[in-house]
Amino acid sequence: MIKKTVLALLAAFCVLTVGGCHSHVHIAGESVEENRIEPTCTEKGSYEIVTYCRDDGVELSREKYDIPPLGHDYVEHPALYPTYCDEGYGWYMTCTRCDYSNYSVLPRKQLVLNPKTYPTTIPTITITVGGAHIPDSSEPGYDDYCDSTLKYSDGQNSFIDGFGKARVRETSSSLFGKKDYTIKFSFDASIRGYRRSQKYNLLASYMDPTLLREYLAMQISRDLNLYEEKYSANIKPVKLYIDSTYKGIYYLFDYIEASELKINLAETTEENKSPFLLEMDLSAHEAGVEGVDYFVLGSTDAFGSETDIEYKLNAPETVNFEQFQFIENYITRCRQALIDKDLETFSSLVDVYMFIDYFLLAELFHNTNVAGYSTYLYLRDFDRKLIFGPANNYERTCSRPYQLGPNTDYTLNNAQERFINYDFWKLFLEIEGADELIARRYTYYFRPIIEYELNEAELYYDCYKDLIKENADIWYTEIGDRNALLSDNYQWIFNYFSLRKSMFDSLYYRP
């Protein structure tokens, strides 16, 4: 640059002196920068160096120089994986200096709901007690069960035969001849399709002659949890024999508990915290000590009068005072966030979409039990969020109280009335933004599943209608026309869900 400038000055000097026309000699002043264009991440910049005569400002030289592009100053961003309700995005980068981004949307996950197949034969369970009485909850021997031999066979590859125990399960069905049972093997029994366990439940489903309601509720629940990879209890029909007497069709149902293969609570060495499994149980005070076995939080008027809600500790079996306080405080914090209408804090403590699933299912079936009984919630470890579930106890549902016998002409008038008397759910519905979350979950996830399972329920019933009729002939002898009993109840159930779904669509469907 200096060489070029000197040559230019010499040329100017020559022009002035040799030509003899001028007497002024240009003397170069200090070079200056002009017309600077700053480079960007992707475009080069430039500037010019100009020299003027020191005395009269005549431009003596001008040279242009390029500035290379800066290149991007990258910032990395982790991916947000899509769910069934929300789009996500892949790992991407942005630049701190410009609007560069390689952000790309990942579409919502798609449900894959394939038609099911139903075996022509169903498994058999035999409880052999040698004529002994199987105790129910009102009897002294209830906790000790009744000694028995338990056999399970699916007629193919699964066969179990061993010592065990049996008792009547404490549910609404205990008021009727066909009762629920809990069976307990003397070992961890592995039944196909179930998590290995000592205990299993046998559901009578007496209050629904079609045997559809409990089965359908648990199938929907299982789908909701399956696609989110959360634990859900399994259910399938079995033929039950007690000694040599055929007792009709029952549902083999997982016993809900904390175990390695079910709700696996993480081990902790912290003295003041503990993962936990709780159950809402308004009767917890009858056999427990407040502050040790259960705590009270909130109330419900779902059962005719204002009643405190009791939360019973199911697992761990023993905790110290600080751990129990941690458990109670955790649930209290969740509830207080709803009272404060603080959706962000609530979402940091609770798996919100699983929460929505749980209570939408309860509302779909009008399951009043969920207001204070048989509602499970658990925290597996401290790095995860609270889960409401798994669903359980859907016998007394669809607005059909247990006091009414199977021959009563039930009304469908309340099939489109909401039942929101669930403490947490009622508070959640009052929060701004909650409706939008529910609508997204209902539209993209919950609704396709219930449509799918309602269709499957028709196929299921058609496959097993002869067995269901046999069951009705055993347990509804007071009704002369049992074909009409089944037909009327079948039609009623699908009318109920058609109206119920219409109500949900009007509230939450966003096509």
N, C-alpha and C positions, 0 to 999 in steps of 0.2 A: 504494500500500500504506500509506503514512504517513497519507494522508487518511482511509482506512477505519479505521485504528487509532484515530486521534484522535476520529472520530465515535463509535466504539464506547465509548471512555472517557467521552466527554461524556454518552452515553446512560446509562451506568452511574452516573455522577455524579448525573444528574437523578433517577434512580430512588431513589437513596439520600437525596437531600436533600429533594426535593419531597414524597415520600411521608411523610417524617418518621418512618419506622419504624426506621431504622438511623442510627447515628452515624458508622460507618466509611466512609471514602472510599477506593475502590480506586485505587491509583496503578500504572499499567502499568510492568511491568519490561521488561528487554531481551527482544526477540523471539528465539525459538529455532526451529531446523528439526527436524521430526519426520517419521517414517514415510517415509523416503527409499527409493525403489525405483530402482535404477540402470537406465538404459536399456540395451538390447541393440542388436545391429546392425539388427534389424527391428522391435523393440517399443519404444514410448515408455516413459520412466520418469516419476517424479513425486516431489514432496515437499510437506510442509505447513509453513507458518510460523505459529507459535502464540505468542500473548502472554498472559502470566499476571500476576496482581496481584503486585506486588513484596512485599506484606506477608503475604497469606494464601494465595497460589497459585491463586486463582480464575482460571479461564480467561476471558480477556476477549475473545479473537478467534482465529480459525483460518481460514487460507486455503490452498487446494491449488493447486499449480503443476505444469504438465507439462514434461518434458524430452524434446526430440525424439529419435528413434532415431539411433544413431551412424552407421549405414550400414556396409557391409563394408569391411574393410581388406584389399584383394585382394593375393594373390600369384599370379603366373602360372607355369604349369608346361608345359614343352614336351611335344609328343605323343610317344608311343612307338608306332611303326607295327607292326601285327601281322605275324607271319610265318606260314608254313604250319604251324608247330608251337606257336606261342604267341599268345595274345590280346594286343592292344595297347590303347591308349587315345588319345583325341583330345586336342588342346590344351585345358587346363582351368584353372580358378582355384579357390583356396581362400581362406579368411579367417583372419587371425591371431588373431581374437578369438572365433570360434565355429566350429562344425563344418560351416559351409557349404562345399559343393563341387559343381561341375557336371561332375565326372568321369563319363565314359561309356566303357564297354567297347567296343572294336572287335573283332569276331569274327576268328578265324583266317582267313587267306587260303585260298581253296579252289582245289584243283588242277582244271584243266580239261583232261581227257585225251580228246581227240577221236579217233575211229577214223582210221587212215591209209589212204591210197590207194597202190597199188603199180603203177607203169607196166608195161605188158605187154612192153616192150622195155627193155633196159638199155644204158648207154653202152659204147663200145668204146675201148680204148687200144691203140695199136700202137707197139712199140719196134722201130725198124729199125736194126740194127747191121751189116748186110751180112755176116752169118756170123761176125762177130768174137766173141771170148769176153768175156762179162761177168764182171768179177772179183768174188771174194768176199773176206772179211776176212783170209783166210790168204795172200793174194797181194800182191806188191809194188805192183801198180797199183791197189789198192783205193781209196786216197784220191783218185785221179785219175779214177775212174769209167771208163766206156767211151763214146766218142763215139757219138752216135746221133741219129736223127730221131724226134721224139715227136709222135704224133697222138692227139687226143682228140675224140670226137664222141658226142653224145647223140642224134643222129638228128633233132634239132629245131633249136634255135636256138644251141646251143653247139658251136663247132668250133675246135680249136687245132691248128696245124701249125707246127712249128719245130724248130730245132736244140736238142740237149740232151745229157744224159749219163745213164748207168744203171749201177747196180752191185747186187750181191746184198746184201741187208740182213742184218746180223749178228744173227740170231735162231736159235732152235731149228730152224726150218724149213730152215736151211742144211745140215742133216744129211740131208735128203731130196731127192728129185728135184724136187718142186715147191717152189721157193724164194721167199722174200719178196724184193722189189726196192725200191730207192729210185731215183726218177727226178728229174732236175734239168733244168728248162728253162733256156734262156739268157736268159730274161726272166721277169718276174712274170706267171705264167699265171693267168687268172681262170676258174675252173671253177665252174659253177653250184652253189650250196650250200656252197662252201668259201671260206675266207679267201684272198685273192690271195697267191700264193707261188711261188717258184721250185721248191721241193722238195715232192714228194708220195711217200707210201709205197704199195706194193702188197702186200697181205697174202695169203699163200697159204692159210692156215687148213688146212694139210694134216692136222693131227692130229685134225680133226673132219670126217668125210666129209659131214655134213649142212650144213656151213658156217654153223652157227647160233651157236656159243659166242662167238666173237669179236664177231660182229655184235650179238648180244643184249647182251653186256657193254657195248659202246660205245653202244648205244641207251639203255640204262639210265643210263649215265654222262652221256650228252648230255641226257637228261631232267632228271636231278638238277641239272645245272649250268644248264640253260636257264631253269628257273623261278627260279633264284637269280641269273640274269643274269651268270654266270661263264663264261669261255671253256672250251669242250670241243671235242675233235677230232671232225670229221665222218667218217662212214663210209658207203659205198654200194657195191653190187656192180657190177663191170664185166667185160666180156669182154676178155681179154688176148691179143694176138698179139705174138710176137717174130719179126721178119721176117714171113714169111707163115704161120708155124705157130701154130695156135690152142692156147693154153695153159690154156684153161678159165676158170672164174670166179675172179676175185680181188676183194679189197676195196680200193677207193681210200680211203686214210686220210691225214688231215692229217699233215704233218711237224711235230712239236712243236718250237717254237722261240720265242724272244723276238723279236717284231716288232710293228710298229705295229698290225697287224690281228689279231694273235693275243695273245700275252702281252706287253702293251705296258708296258715298264718306264719309269717316269718318269725324266726327266733330272734330274741333281742337280749342284749346284756345290760340295757339301760334300766336302772332301778326305778325310774320315775315315769316310764312309758311302757305301753304294751299294745301290740296289734290286738284286734278283738272281733268277736262275733256277738251281736246283740239281737234280741227279739223283743218287739213290742208285745207285752202281755199284761193285760189289765188285772190278771190274777196273780201276778208275781208276788204281791205282798202276802198271799196266803201261805207261801212256803219259803219265803226269803226274808232277809233283813235289809232294810233300806240303807244305802251307803256301803253295803257289803256285797249283796247279791243283785240289787236293782237300784235304780234311781228314778225320780219322777221329773218329767219335763213336758209342759204343755197339757192340754186337755182336749176332750172331744165331746160333742153332744150327739154323736151318731147313734147312740144306743138308748136314746130316750131321755137322758139327763146328762148334765155336765159331769164328766168323769176325768180324773187325772190319768195321764198316759204314763204307764210304767215300762221301763226298759230293763229287761232281764239280761244279765251277763251269761251267755252260753259258753264262751271260750275266751281266754284260757279258764280252766277250772278254778284256779286260785290266782289272785293278784294281791299285791300289797296295797296299802292305803293310797300311796302316791299314784300307782298305776290305775287304780279305780278312779281317782280324781281326774287323771289324764283322760280316761275314756268318757267320763261324764262331761268334762269340759269341752272335749272335741265335739260332741253332739250339740252341746249348748252353743258353741261358737257357730256351728252350721245354722242352727235355728235363729240365732241372733242376727246373723248376716241377712236372713230373709226378713226379719222384723225391721232391720235398718234399710231394707231395700237395696242392699249392696250385692248386686249380682256378681261382681268381679271377685269379691272375697268368697262368696258361696261357691263359685266355679273353681276356686283354688283349693277348696276343701272336698268337694263332692264331684263325682263323675256325672255331669249334668245330663248328658244324653241318656245314660242308663237310668238316672232318676226320672226323666220324662217317660221313658219306656215303662218303668215300673208302675207309675201312676196312671198313664194312659190305659194300660191293661186293666188296672183296677177299676177305672171309670167305664171302660168298654163293657166289663162284666158286672158293673155296679156291685163290686165286692166290698160290702160294709166291714168285713173282718179286718181289712187293711187299715181301718181307722184306729184299731187298737190291739188287734190280735194277729199273730202269725205273720208279722212284718219283720223280715230279717234285714240287717244292714251290717256291713263288715268293713274293716280296714285291714288289708293283708299285711302291709308294712308301711313305714313312714314316708317312703318315696312315692306312694300311690295315693289315689283319692278314695274317699268313702264310696262304697257301692250299696245302693238300695236293692235288695234281692238276696237270694233267688226267690221267685214267686212260689207261693205255697198256699194250700187250702182255698180252693175255688169251688167247693161244694155248694155253699150257701150264696149263690150269686144270681145275676140276671133278674133282680127285683123280685125274687121268689122266696119269701121267708120260709124257714124250716117248719114253722107251725102248720103250714098248709099241706094237706095231703095230696097225693098224686092225681086225684080225681077232681081237684078244684079247677074251675074255669078261670085261669089267671088272666089278668088284664094286661094289655100292652100300652095303656095310657101313659105310664111313666117311662117308657122305653126311650123317650127323647128328652127326659129331664136329667140334668146333670146331678152327679153326687160328688161334691167337692169337700166333704167333711173330713178330709184327711189333713191332719195338722200341718205337716210340711208342705203339702201340695197347695193347700188353701193360701198359705203365705206366699208361696212361689208365684201363684197366679196374679198376685197383686203388684208384682215388680214390673217396672217398665222394661220392655225388651224380652220378657219371658214368653209372651204370645208368639213373637217372631221365632224364637228358638223352638217352641213346640210345633209351630206350623212347618218349619223346615224338617224337623224330625218326622212329623206325621206324614208329610207329603212324599218324602223320598225314601222313608224306611219303614215306618210303622204301617202305613196304609197298604203298601204292596204285600206285606207279610200277612195281614189279616185277610186280604182278598184271596191270597194263595191258600191259606189254611181253611178258610170257609169252603172253598172249592174242594179241598182235600177231605174235609169233614163229610161231605156228601159221598165221596168215593169210599171213605172208611166205613160209613154206616151201611152203605149198600153191600160192602164185602162181608160185614159181620152181622147183618140184620137177623139171620137165623139164630145166632148165639144170643143176640140181644133179646130176641123174642123168648128164647128158653129162660133167660134170666128173669124176664118179666113174669113168666109163668110160675117161677119159684117165689117171687117176692111180692107180687101184686095180686094175690088170689082174691082179694076183696073186690076187685074190679072185674066184671064179667067179660067185657069185650076188650081184651088186652091189645088186639090189633089196632083198635080205634085209639086206645091209650097211647100207643107208640106213635101212631100217625099224627094224632093231635099235638103231642108234645114235640115231635119232629118239626111240624109246620110252625109251631109257636116259636121254637128256638131260632129258626131262620128268619121269621118275620121280625123277631126281636133284634137280631143283629143287623138286618137291613135298615131298620129304623135308627138303631144306634149309630151305625156307620154314616147315615145321612146327617145325623146331628153333628158328628165329628167333622164331616166334610164341610158343613156350613161354618164351623168354627175355625178349622185349621188347614183345609186343603187349598194349596196355592199352585195350580197347574201352570 
